[in-house]
Amino acid sequence: MNKAATPAASGHEPENLAIKRVCVIIGGVFGGLIALSLVSLSIWQGLFEYADHKSPAAPVAIPPAPRLQARPLPDYRQYEAHKQQQLETYAWDDRGQGVARIPLSAAMQVLTRDAPGAANGGAE
């Protein structure tokens, strides 16, 4: 044996790929994945069994207002029409207290007629 012919002196790796070592590593990875899958599956089945044996849930109470609507546009149009009707008509808000509602346009005329400086054209 010549010292120049040794693998360390020639500058290349002493062996090719260690097939046995690579196979052991790959087998370990796959074995770990299979074990992890089995543990996950058993946990998953246990959760389903727990859910099946659990007592039935109490009836769901209706949440307090406001509740979401499936089709709110018709309700909004009705609300808007009601509010518009309130702006345009006379009505009693509290007859006992003498509180009445007048149309918006009439209220604006009353305010401009009775405002200070309205007699001289609004200039003070």
C-alpha positions in Angstrom: 0.0 0.0 0.0 1.2 3.3 -1.0 0.6 6.4 1.2 -0.4 8.4 -1.9 -3.1 5.9 -2.8 -4.9 6.3 0.5 -8.3 8.0 0.3 -7.3 10.8 2.6 -4.3 11.6 0.5 -6.1 11.4 -2.9 -8.6 14.1 -1.9 -11.9 12.3 -2.5 -14.4 10.6 -0.2 -13.4 7.2 1.2 -16.7 5.5 0.2 -19.5 6.1 -2.0 -23.0 6.8 -0.6 -23.6 4.7 2.6 -26.7 2.9 1.3 -27.4 1.1 4.5 -27.4 4.4 6.6 -29.6 6.2 4.1 -32.1 3.3 4.1 -32.2 3.4 7.9 -32.9 7.1 7.9 -35.6 6.9 5.3 -37.2 4.0 7.1 -37.2 5.9 10.3 -38.8 8.9 8.7 -41.6 6.8 7.1 -42.0 4.8 10.3 -42.4 8.0 12.3 -45.0 9.3 9.8 -47.0 6.1 10.0 -46.9 6.2 13.8 -47.9 9.9 13.8 -50.8 9.1 11.4 -52.0 6.2 13.7 -51.9 8.4 16.8 -53.8 11.2 15.0 -56.4 8.7 13.7 -57.0 7.3 17.2 -57.4 10.9 18.6 -59.8 11.7 15.8 -61.9 8.7 16.5 -61.9 9.4 20.2 -63.2 12.9 19.6 -66.1 11.5 17.5 -67.0 9.0 20.1 -66.9 11.7 22.8 -69.2 13.9 20.7 -71.6 11.0 20.2 -71.9 10.1 23.9 -72.2 13.6 25.1 -75.5 14.8 26.4 -77.7 16.6 23.9 -77.2 20.4 23.9 -79.7 22.7 25.5 -82.1 24.4 23.1 -80.6 27.4 21.5 -82.1 30.7 22.9 -83.0 33.4 20.4 -80.4 36.1 20.7 -81.5 39.6 21.8 -82.2 42.2 19.2 -80.9 43.3 16.8 -81.0 40.1 14.8 -79.7 39.7 11.3 -82.2 39.5 8.5 -82.0 37.3 5.5 -83.7 40.0 3.2 -83.5 43.4 5.0 -84.3 45.5 1.9 -88.2 45.2 2.2 -88.0 46.0 5.9 -85.8 49.0 5.3 -88.1 50.3 2.6 -91.0 50.0 5.0 -89.0 51.8 7.8 -88.0 54.5 5.4 -91.6 55.1 4.2 -92.7 55.3 7.8 -90.0 57.9 8.7 -90.8 59.9 5.5 -94.5 59.8 6.4 -93.6 61.2 9.9 -91.6 64.0 8.3 -94.6 65.0 6.1 -97.7 64.7 8.3 -99.2 66.3 11.4 -99.7 64.1 14.4 -99.7 64.0 18.2 -96.6 62.7 19.8 -98.0 63.1 23.4 -101.5 64.5 23.5 -101.5 64.7 27.3 -98.4 66.8 27.4 -99.5 68.8 24.3 -96.6 67.7 22.1 -97.4 67.6 18.4 -95.5 66.8 15.3 -95.6 69.0 12.3 -94.2 68.4 8.8 -90.6 69.4 8.3 -91.4 72.0 5.6 -93.9 73.7 8.0 -91.4 73.6 10.8 -88.8 75.3 8.6 -91.3 78.1 7.7 -92.2 78.6 11.3 -88.5 78.9 12.3 -87.7 81.3 9.5 -90.8 83.4 10.2 -90.1 83.6 13.9 -86.3 84.0 13.7 -84.8 87.2 14.9 -84.1 89.5 12.0 -86.7 87.7 9.8 -88.8 91.0 9.6 -86.0 92.9 7.9 -85.0 90.2 5.4 -82.6 88.3 7.6 -80.0 91.0 7.9 -79.2 92.2 11.4 
